[in-house]
Amino acid sequence: MDTARKVNYLAIPILFKTPETGWAYGLSASINFKTTHKNDSATRTSVITALGIFSERQQNIQGIDATIYFPKEKYVLYFNSSHSYFPDNFWGIGQYSKNTDKERYVFENVIVNPHIKRKFLKHMFFGILADYQNVFKIQYLKGGLMDSIPFFGKSNYNVTGIGLSASYDTRNSTFWPTKGIFIQSQYTTYNSSLASTYSFNKWITEIRFFKKVFKNHVVAAQFYNYSSFGDTPYRSMATLGGAGNLRGFYQGRYRDNSMYSAIIEYRAPIYWKISACVFGGLGDVYHQLNTINASSIKTSFGGGIRLTILEKEKLNLRIDYGYSDKYNQGFYFTIGECF
């Protein structure tokens, strides 16, 4: 048996574009490895990534992200830590905020999120997690739109929470699955006994489905729901849009205590390392369940191409264009899939 642990190192300059950042550049360094021997099919490849990003809009982000699969995937560790300085846009709160009401504000943010899961059945995991976020140096226009709307989190604050998770995972790949299902639910509580400025609870549920329809053509679907209850501060609210949600909408274009979305994609190989994808989705934010309104549902659709940069793991460079209307559209030039 081959017991060698093969480790791949990748350090690349990165250039990308999203509606939130415009053009951005930086450096990404990653380590891909298996915690057992390299031919162990029962353990997926682990990855640790560090990056630094600067954008044309004077934003900067530094972060470390890790997913580590321990032998036989008995344990899985996720870890995310980042610092950001991020001039951002504010349109208001709720599903009826206006496209023409837009105001710039600035904040800095430090996030630390460890999450460890243990396998109890063949594909079933239960875990514990922690969530820390410090939001500071918040600046916005006095007497402006942000100043006129009541919500929590207008001045410096931190939130600290602990939670539980349950997941079911039969995907055959992390980056580009061709079959399987992934279901995960997380419940996190934040309160003053944990030194949190605000007390609230957060419940996130996600379902991903992947099926090969013929040859290497894949249908992928995702349903996502984010619900919060209590004194939820602004940067902990649910956000609609972004590279990992309804493409075409600026991430946070719509923001409220809760949100839901559903996305479907068709992924097909074209030639060599190039693939194509078409997608469509719908969703909305809401304050409480009784405020969900079918007339305010947001939709977007689009397509893109993929260039494989790590062949074995099928890690892709992604170029997408998402469209909803003349106010909500944009290009995404990033690494990795939407889901």
C-alpha positions as CSV (number, residue, x, y, z in Angstrom):
1,M,0.0,0.0,0.0
2,D,1.2,3.5,-0.8
3,T,1.5,5.3,2.4
4,A,3.0,8.5,1.1
5,R,1.1,11.7,1.9
6,K,1.1,13.8,-1.3
7,V,1.0,17.5,-0.5
8,N,0.3,20.1,-3.2
9,Y,1.3,23.7,-2.7
10,L,-0.2,26.5,-4.8
11,A,0.6,30.2,-4.6
12,I,-0.9,32.4,-7.3
13,P,-1.6,36.1,-7.8
14,I,-5.3,36.6,-8.1
15,L,-7.4,39.0,-10.1
16,F,-11.2,39.0,-9.8
17,K,-14.2,41.1,-10.2
18,T,-17.6,41.2,-8.4
19,P,-20.3,43.9,-8.1
20,E,-19.2,44.4,-4.4
21,T,-15.5,45.0,-5.1
22,G,-15.1,46.0,-8.7
23,W,-11.7,44.8,-9.9
24,A,-9.6,43.4,-7.1
25,Y,-6.2,41.8,-6.8
26,G,-4.1,39.9,-4.3
27,L,-2.3,36.7,-3.5
28,S,-3.7,33.3,-2.6
29,A,-1.6,30.5,-1.1
30,S,-3.0,27.1,-0.5
31,I,-2.0,23.6,0.7
32,N,-4.0,20.6,-0.5
33,F,-3.3,17.3,1.2
34,K,-4.8,14.1,2.7
35,T,-4.5,13.3,6.3
36,T,-4.0,9.6,5.3
37,H,-2.2,8.1,2.3
38,K,-2.8,9.7,-1.0
39,N,-4.8,6.9,-2.5
40,D,-7.3,6.7,0.3
41,S,-10.7,7.1,-1.4
42,A,-12.5,7.2,1.9
43,T,-11.0,10.5,2.9
44,R,-11.4,13.6,0.7
45,T,-8.6,16.1,0.2
46,S,-8.1,18.8,2.8
47,V,-7.3,22.4,1.9
48,I,-5.9,25.4,3.9
49,T,-5.9,28.7,2.1
50,A,-4.5,32.1,3.0
51,L,-5.2,35.2,1.0
52,G,-4.8,38.9,0.9
53,I,-7.0,41.1,-1.3
54,F,-7.1,44.7,-2.3
55,S,-9.8,46.3,-4.5
56,E,-10.2,49.4,-6.7
57,R,-12.8,50.6,-4.1
58,Q,-10.1,50.8,-1.3
59,Q,-11.4,47.6,0.3
60,N,-8.9,45.1,1.7
61,I,-9.4,41.6,3.1
62,Q,-7.0,39.2,4.8
63,G,-8.1,35.7,5.7
64,I,-7.3,32.1,6.4
65,D,-9.8,29.4,5.5
66,A,-9.4,25.6,6.1
67,T,-11.4,22.4,5.6
68,I,-9.6,19.4,7.1
69,Y,-10.9,15.8,6.6
70,F,-9.4,13.5,9.2
71,P,-8.8,9.8,8.5
72,K,-11.9,8.0,7.2
73,E,-13.6,11.4,7.7
74,K,-14.5,10.6,11.3
75,Y,-13.9,14.2,12.0
76,V,-14.1,17.3,9.8
77,L,-12.7,20.7,10.9
78,Y,-13.8,24.0,9.3
79,F,-12.0,27.2,10.2
80,N,-12.4,30.7,9.0
81,S,-10.7,33.8,10.2
82,S,-10.5,37.2,8.5
83,H,-10.0,40.9,8.8
84,S,-11.6,43.4,6.4
85,Y,-11.8,47.1,5.8
86,F,-14.8,47.4,3.6
87,P,-16.5,50.5,2.2
88,D,-19.9,49.2,1.3
89,N,-23.4,50.2,0.0
90,F,-26.5,50.6,2.1
91,W,-30.0,50.6,0.5
92,G,-32.1,50.2,3.6
93,I,-33.7,47.2,5.4
94,G,-36.3,44.8,4.0
95,Q,-37.7,43.4,0.8
96,Y,-39.0,46.8,-0.5
97,S,-35.9,48.9,-0.2
98,K,-35.5,51.1,-3.4
99,N,-32.8,50.6,-6.0
100,T,-32.4,54.4,-6.2
101,D,-31.8,54.8,-2.5
102,K,-28.1,54.0,-2.1
103,E,-25.6,55.4,0.4
104,R,-21.9,54.5,1.1
105,Y,-20.7,53.6,4.6
106,V,-17.5,52.1,6.0
107,F,-16.6,49.5,8.6
108,E,-13.8,47.2,9.8
109,N,-14.5,43.6,10.7
110,V,-12.7,40.7,12.4
111,I,-14.3,37.3,12.2
112,V,-13.3,33.9,13.7
113,N,-15.4,30.8,13.0
114,P,-14.2,27.3,14.1
115,H,-16.5,24.4,13.5
116,I,-15.8,20.7,14.1
117,K,-18.0,17.8,13.1
118,R,-17.9,14.1,14.0
119,K,-19.2,11.2,12.0
120,F,-21.8,9.1,13.8
121,L,-23.3,7.2,10.9
122,K,-22.0,6.5,7.4
123,H,-22.8,10.0,6.0
124,M,-24.2,11.7,9.1
125,F,-22.2,14.3,11.1
126,F,-23.0,16.3,14.3
127,G,-20.8,19.2,15.4
128,I,-20.2,22.2,17.6
129,L,-19.2,25.6,16.4
130,A,-18.3,29.1,17.7
131,D,-18.8,32.4,16.0
132,Y,-17.0,35.7,16.9
133,Q,-17.4,38.9,15.0
134,N,-16.1,42.4,16.0
135,V,-17.4,45.3,13.9
136,F,-15.7,48.6,14.5
137,K,-14.8,52.0,13.0
138,I,-18.3,52.3,11.6
139,Q,-18.8,55.5,9.6
140,Y,-21.9,56.7,7.8
141,L,-23.5,60.0,6.8
142,K,-25.1,61.8,9.7
143,G,-28.7,62.7,8.8
144,G,-28.5,60.3,5.8
145,L,-30.4,57.2,4.9
146,M,-28.6,54.9,7.3
147,D,-29.0,57.4,10.1
148,S,-32.7,57.7,9.5
149,I,-33.6,53.9,9.7
150,P,-33.8,52.2,13.1
151,F,-31.8,48.9,13.5
152,F,-29.2,47.4,15.8
153,G,-25.4,47.7,15.1
154,K,-24.9,51.3,14.0
155,S,-22.0,51.7,16.5
156,N,-19.0,49.5,17.4
157,Y,-20.1,46.1,18.7
158,N,-19.1,42.4,18.9
159,V,-21.1,39.3,18.8
160,T,-20.1,35.9,20.3
161,G,-22.0,32.8,19.9
162,I,-21.9,29.0,20.3
163,G,-23.9,26.5,18.3
164,L,-24.7,23.0,17.1
165,S,-24.8,21.5,13.7
166,A,-26.1,18.4,11.9
167,S,-25.2,17.4,8.4
168,Y,-25.6,14.6,5.8
169,D,-23.1,14.4,3.0
170,T,-22.9,11.9,0.1
171,R,-21.1,14.2,-2.4
172,N,-18.3,12.6,-4.4
173,S,-16.2,15.8,-4.5
174,T,-15.9,19.0,-2.6
175,F,-15.3,21.4,-5.5
176,W,-17.3,20.0,-8.4
177,P,-19.6,17.1,-7.3
178,T,-21.2,15.1,-10.0
179,K,-23.5,13.2,-7.7
180,G,-24.8,13.2,-4.1
181,I,-26.6,15.4,-1.6
182,F,-25.5,17.7,1.1
183,I,-27.8,18.8,3.9
184,Q,-26.7,20.9,6.8
185,S,-28.5,22.8,9.6
186,Q,-26.8,25.0,12.2
187,Y,-28.3,26.7,15.2
188,T,-26.2,29.4,17.1
189,T,-27.1,31.5,20.1
190,Y,-25.6,34.8,21.0
191,N,-26.0,36.5,24.4
192,S,-24.4,38.7,27.1
193,S,-23.1,35.7,29.1
194,L,-20.8,35.1,26.1
195,A,-19.7,38.8,26.1
196,S,-21.9,39.5,23.1
197,T,-23.2,43.0,22.7
198,Y,-26.5,41.8,21.3
199,S,-28.7,38.8,22.2
200,F,-30.2,36.8,19.3
201,N,-30.4,33.4,17.8
202,K,-29.5,32.3,14.2
203,W,-30.7,29.2,12.3
204,I,-29.3,28.3,8.9
205,T,-30.4,25.4,6.8
206,E,-28.9,24.4,3.4
207,I,-29.7,21.6,0.9
208,R,-27.5,20.9,-2.1
209,F,-28.3,18.2,-4.7
210,F,-26.1,17.0,-7.6
211,K,-27.0,14.5,-10.3
212,K,-25.2,13.4,-13.5
213,V,-27.7,13.4,-16.3
214,F,-25.5,12.0,-19.1
215,K,-21.8,11.7,-19.7
216,N,-20.3,14.5,-17.5
217,H,-23.3,16.8,-17.6
218,V,-24.5,17.7,-14.1
219,V,-27.7,19.3,-12.7
220,A,-27.0,21.0,-9.4
221,A,-29.5,22.7,-7.1
222,Q,-29.4,24.5,-3.8
223,F,-32.0,25.6,-1.3
224,Y,-30.9,28.0,1.5
225,N,-32.7,29.6,4.5
226,Y,-31.2,31.9,7.0
227,S,-33.4,32.9,10.0
228,S,-32.5,35.1,13.0
229,F,-34.5,36.0,16.0
230,G,-34.0,38.7,18.6
231,D,-31.8,41.9,18.5
232,T,-29.9,41.0,15.3
233,P,-27.3,43.6,14.4
234,Y,-26.8,44.8,10.9
235,R,-23.8,42.8,9.9
236,S,-25.4,39.6,11.2
237,M,-28.6,40.0,9.2
238,A,-29.3,37.8,6.2
239,T,-28.1,39.1,2.9
240,L,-29.5,38.3,-0.6
241,G,-27.1,38.3,-3.5
242,G,-23.3,37.8,-4.1
243,A,-21.1,35.2,-5.8
244,G,-22.4,32.5,-3.5
245,N,-26.1,33.3,-3.8
246,L,-28.3,35.1,-6.4
247,R,-25.7,36.3,-8.9
248,G,-26.6,39.7,-10.3
249,F,-27.6,41.1,-7.0
250,Y,-25.0,43.0,-5.0
251,Q,-24.4,41.0,-1.8
252,G,-26.5,42.8,0.8
253,R,-28.6,44.7,-1.8
254,Y,-31.5,43.3,0.2
255,R,-30.9,42.7,3.9
256,D,-33.2,41.7,6.8
257,N,-33.4,39.3,9.8
258,S,-34.1,36.3,7.5
259,M,-33.9,35.2,3.8
260,Y,-34.5,32.2,1.6
261,S,-33.2,31.3,-1.9
262,A,-33.3,28.5,-4.4
263,I,-30.9,28.1,-7.3
264,I,-30.5,25.5,-10.1
265,E,-27.5,25.1,-12.4
266,Y,-26.7,23.0,-15.5
267,R,-23.0,22.2,-15.7
268,A,-21.5,20.8,-18.9
269,P,-18.0,20.1,-20.3
270,I,-17.0,21.9,-23.5
271,Y,-13.4,21.1,-24.4
272,W,-10.2,20.3,-22.6
273,K,-10.4,22.0,-19.2
274,I,-13.2,24.3,-20.1
275,S,-16.8,23.8,-18.9
276,A,-20.0,25.9,-19.1
277,C,-22.8,26.6,-16.7
278,V,-26.2,28.2,-16.9
279,F,-28.2,29.1,-13.8
280,G,-31.3,30.7,-12.4
281,G,-32.6,31.4,-9.0
282,L,-35.2,33.1,-6.8
283,G,-35.3,34.3,-3.2
284,D,-36.2,37.1,-0.9
285,V,-35.5,38.6,2.6
286,Y,-38.1,38.8,5.3
287,H,-38.5,40.2,8.8
288,Q,-40.8,37.5,10.2
289,L,-42.6,34.5,8.6
290,N,-45.8,36.5,8.2
291,T,-44.0,39.1,6.2
292,I,-43.1,36.7,3.4
293,N,-44.8,38.0,0.2
294,A,-44.9,36.2,-3.2
295,S,-45.2,39.6,-4.9
296,S,-41.7,40.7,-3.7
297,I,-39.8,37.6,-4.8
298,K,-36.5,38.4,-6.5
299,T,-35.2,36.4,-9.5
300,S,-31.9,36.3,-11.4
301,F,-30.4,34.2,-14.2
302,G,-27.2,33.9,-16.2
303,G,-24.4,31.8,-17.3
304,G,-20.6,31.4,-17.4
305,I,-17.6,29.4,-18.2
306,R,-15.1,27.4,-16.1
307,L,-11.4,26.8,-16.5
308,T,-10.0,23.9,-14.4
309,I,-6.9,25.0,-12.5
310,L,-6.6,21.9,-10.3
311,E,-7.4,18.9,-12.5
312,K,-7.7,16.1,-9.8
313,E,-9.9,18.1,-7.4
314,K,-11.8,19.9,-10.3
315,L,-11.1,23.3,-8.8
316,N,-12.2,25.9,-11.3
317,L,-11.7,29.5,-12.3
318,R,-15.2,30.9,-12.6
319,I,-16.5,33.6,-14.9
320,D,-20.2,34.3,-14.5
321,Y,-22.7,37.0,-15.6
322,G,-25.8,37.3,-13.5
323,Y,-28.8,39.5,-14.4
324,S,-32.0,40.5,-12.7
325,D,-32.8,44.0,-14.0
326,K,-31.0,47.2,-15.1
327,Y,-30.1,47.9,-11.5
328,N,-29.1,44.4,-10.5
329,Q,-26.6,42.7,-12.8
330,G,-22.9,42.0,-12.9
331,F,-19.8,39.9,-13.7
332,Y,-18.2,37.5,-11.3
333,F,-14.6,36.5,-12.0
334,T,-13.7,34.2,-9.0
335,I,-12.4,30.8,-8.0
336,G,-14.7,28.0,-6.9
337,E,-18.4,27.3,-7.5
338,C,-21.4,29.2,-6.2
339,F,-22.2,26.0,-4.2
